[in-house]
Amino acid sequence: MQLKQSKRQNVKLRLGISGPSGFGKTHSALLLAFGMTQDWSKVAVIDSENSSASLYSDLGNFNVLDLQAPYSPERYIQAIEVCEKSGIEVIVIDSITHEWQGKGGCLQIHEQLGGRFQDWAKVTPRHQSFIDKILQSTCHIITTARTKIDYSLDVGSNGKTQVMKHGTKEITREGFEYELTVNFELVNDQHLAKSSKDRTGLFMNKPEFIITTKTGERLLKWCNAEPVTSKNVLKRINECLSISELMNLYKEFPQFQQSLNAQYQSKKQQLENLVKPENFSSNGISKSTPQSGQ
């Protein structure tokens, strides 16, 4: 065993996109993946959706691994390993629903064993191995999941009543969302998304939006960002060139306002002294500015 300093750069993103059929899960996942790599050749789709990913080949030359039944956990694990060995940076698993509910998936395996409660003792470890593979992969991974569909009667902007389709519960084993860095829910067929789980703080409690390549860029930037510590905030305090810049820094990191208060006040006094009238000569040059020949 060995202790090491935590670094966000050591972490690989685990992203989820869920929604009913036709809401844009595959398209959104591909845009996310390209935003994270800027290179389609570094993106691979494990496609269990009847080669639906290939419908988006106009976006770029990404890689596709067509996964056919049986959709056992072991087949998914094998597919992930193929991508890892091929130097892929972002794997899109489209979708994980088949591993749970598809032909040869966990529910069918359980049924074939007899469908008794005790039969889960044989199925659960196999499913958990699939989850562990996602969590331990050397690649960033984006999963898509189908959701159960519900309908409602809503009044549109034109005043007419229309039938609206909504996604409800994800079709996979309960609890998978908690393993993700961010989980996006597509809320309608206009591809609008919201975040139901967000460890980054970038999307939680924000208005609905459309996932684009910029979304992937933001996530990768967050993943690679240096952690905020008092040491690097102090460095930025010392580099401030104006009081307004110092005040903006003070507001940006409220968690360090108290512990670095003395440093803020000292820098503020230093900057105020630089702009006092008595520190300037009649020609407007600061007296503290070195003159030629000095």
Secondary structure, 3 states (H helix, E strand, C coil): CCCCCCCHHHCCCEEEEEECCCCCHHHHHHHHHHHHHCCHHHEEEEECCCCHHHHHHHHCCCEEEECCCCCCHHHHHHHHHHHHHCCCCEEEEECCHHHHHCCCCHHHHHHHCCCCHHHHHHHHHHHHHHHHHHHHCCCEEEEEEEEEEEEEEEECCCCCEEEEEEEEEECCCCCHHHHCCEEEEECCCCCEEEEEEECCCCCCCCCCEECCHHHHHHHHHHHHCCCCCHHHHHHHHHHCCCHHHHHHHHHHCHHHCCCCHHHHHHHHHHHHHHCCHHHECCCCCECCCCCCCC
